[in-house]
Amino acid sequence: MHIRWFITFLFLAASAAQADPLVLNSGKPQVTLLELYTSQGCSSCPPAERWLNELTDSNDLWTDIVPVALHVDYWDYLGWEDPFAIPANSERQRSYAQHNRARTVYTPGMFVNGREWRGWIYRFSPRASGQAPGILAASIENSQLQASFPAKDTELELHVAVLGFDIATQVKRGENRNRTLQQEFVTLAHAVHHSPNGHWSVPVPEATQSAGRYGIALWVSAAGNPVPLQATGGWLPQPAPIAGR
C-alpha cells in the first residue's frame, strides 16, 4: 500500500511538472475591464459586491469581461480595517478622478473600461466598447509571465492582478459589524510593469492572503494613465504563491 501511494505521488508530481503553461489571449476587440472600488467598512458596498459575485457564473467571464474588486483603505478609520485594502487601490481610484473619469472618490465605485458606470444598480450588463485596440497575449509557466501588446510608439504599463475567490469574512466592527461578507474577484496582489516596446517577462506577484481559488487579471494602459486599453484573464490552475510562504 505504501509503495502504491508513493508511485501515485511520483506520477502526480511528474504530471504537475509537465503541465502546459496557462495561455491567455484577449483577441482584437476590447475586452471590458470592470473595476469595483469597495471596502468591508462601507455599508453601501455589499449590494455591489453581490452583483459582481454573480459574474463568476457568466459565460462572458474572461472572454468578454474581466472583473476586479479593488479594496480601498480610506474607510478603515470607521472601525474596521479591511484586510484586503491596499493603499495603491485608493490611489488608482483618485487617479481616475484626476483624469476626469469620475467627479469624486467613493464606494461602491464601478468603472467600465476606465469610465464611471452605475448600470449595476439597475442590473444592466456593461456594453462592449466596439473598439479593437489589438491583442494582449500572455502565458504563465512556473510563476513567470510572458506578455505582449502592440506598443505603437508609446510606453505602456502592464497590470498583473492575482484575484481571490470564495472568500468569507466575518466583520466584527464598523458599519458592517456582525455581517459575513462573501466576496469574489478580490485583488490579493497587483503589480505594474513598464515597457517601451510592449513586451514583458515578469514574475506573477505573490498574493497577500489565501483564498478558496484563484484567478488572474491582466490589463495594459498607456504609462501614467489608468484607463485600460485591453484586458484578459483566467483561472489559475494551481494555488497562487502566497507572500511569506
N, C-alpha and C positions, 0 to 999 in steps of 0.2 A: 504493500500500500504506500509506504514512504517513497519507494523508488518510482512508482507510477506518478505520485504527486510531484516529485522532483522533475521528472521528464515533462509533465504538463507545464510546470513553471518555466522550464527552459524553452519550450515551444512558444508560450505566450510572450516571453521576453524577446525571443528572436523575431516574432511577428511584429511586436511593437517597434523593434529597431528597424524593421524593413518597411514600416508603414509609409505610404505615399505622402508627399507634402500636401498641405492644405492649399488649394488653389482658389483664388478669388478674382473675379473679373466683373467690372461694372457694366460692360457693354458701352456703346457710344451715347445713347440717351442718358440724360442726367438722372441719376438715382436720387430720390428725395432723402435728404438728411433731416430727420425730425429730432429737435433738441428740446428736452423738457428741463427747465431750471426749477428745482424743487428743494424742499427741506423737511426733515422729520419734525422740525419745530413749528411748522406752518399748518394751522388747522384747515386752510383752504386747499392744501395740496393733495390729500388723499383722493378726491374725485378725479383729478387729472391723472394721478398715478394709476387708478383703476382703469381708466380709459386706455392709457398707454400699455398696461399689462395685457390687455386683450390682443395686442398686436403679436404676441408670442405665437398665436394660432393662425395668423394671417397667411394666406397663400402668397402675398406680396412681400413678405419679410425677406430681407437681404437682397432680393432681386429688384424690387421697385422702391422699397423704403428701408432705411436704416435708422432705427430709433436709438437714442441715447438719453439716459437720465443723468443730469449733472447736478449733484447736490451742492448747494451753496452754504457758506458759513455765516452770512450776515444776520441770521436769526438765532444763532446759538445763544445769544445773551438772554433770550426769553426763558431759559431754564432747562433746556435740553440741548446738549451738544450732539449734533448729527454725526454719527460715527463715519458716515460716507462723505461728509463735507470736505471739499478741497478748495483752498483759497483761490487757486487758479480758475476754478469754475466760476466763482464770483467775478473775477477779473474778466473772464471771457464774456460774461453777460454785460458787464459795464462797457466792454469794447463795442458791443452791438449798439448800445445807446450812443457812444461816441461817434459811431459811423452812421448815425441817424437811422438805425434799423429798429429802434424802439424809443418810445418817449421817456421811459423811466425804467428802473430796475425793480422787479417784483417777482413774487412767486404765487401760484404757479405761472411760469412764463414759458410759452411754447414758441419755437421758431421753426419755420419750414424753409429749407434752403437759404437760411440767413435772413428771413423776413418774419417779423412778428405775426403770429397766427393764433386766432381764438376759435377756429372752427370746431375744435374738440368739444367745446361747450354744447354745441348742437349735434354732436356725434357725427360730424362730417368726416370724410376722409380727405387727406391732403391731395391736392391736384398735382399732377406731374407738370414740370415747368415747360416741357416742349422743347427744351434746348438739347443740344448734342455736343457737349464740350470735349468729348474724347474718352478713351478707355483708361480707367485706373485698374491696373493689373498687379496682382501680388501673389506671392507664395510664401508659406511658412513651413519651415522644417527645423527641428531641434531648437525651437525658440528663437530662430533667426528669420527675419522678414526681408524679402526682396520685393521692391515695388517700383513701378514706373508709371509716368503720366506725361503726355505731350507738354513740353515746357513753354514753347512759343516765345522764347527770348525773355522770359521773366523768372525771377527767383520764386520758388514755390516752398510751401510748408506741407509736410505730411503729418497728419494727426493719427496716432495709433492709440485706441482706447480699448482696454480689456473690460468686458462687461460681465456683471454677476447677475444670476437669475435664481429664482426660488429662495429669496431672502425674506425672512420674517423677523421683525424687530418689535419687542415689547417696550413701548415708550412709557417711562415712569414719571416724567415731569413735563412741564411746559404745556402748550396748547393741545397736544395730542396725548396727554397723560392717560394711562390705563387703556390705551388702544394698542392693538397688534397690527402693524403695518406690513402688508405683503407687497414686495417691490421687485420689479424686473428691470432689466436693461441698466442696472446701476453701474456707473463708471467707477471701477475699482483702481484703475491706473490710466494715466493719459500722458503720453509723451509727444513732443513736437520736434520734427527734424527738418532742417532747411536743405535745399538742394538748388544749385544753379542750372541743372540740366534735366530735372525730372526723373532722376534715378536715385534709389535709396537701398542701402544694405544696413539694416539696423536690428537691434535685439527687440523682441517683444517685451514690453515693460512688465515688471513684477506687480501683481495685484497686492493691494494693501489689506484686503480682507478675504476670507473664504466665502464660497457660495455653493449652492446646490449644483449648478452647472455654469458654464462659461461661454461667452461669445466674444467676438472681436469686431470692432468698427474702425474703418479707415476712411479718412476723407482728406482731400487736398484743397488748398486755397493759396491765393497769392500771398507772398510774405507781408506780414503786418496787417492783413485784412482777415477778419474772422469769417467772412462769407465763403461757404464751401463751393467749390467748382464741380467736384464729383465725389462720389462716395461708394463704398462697397462694404461688405461684412459677411459674417457667417458664424456658425457654431464651432467652437474649438473642440476637437475630437478627444482631448485629454485635459485634465486639470491644468489651469494656468499656474505658472510659477508664483509662489507667494513670498513676498519680501520677508526676510528673516529666517526662512527655512533652508 
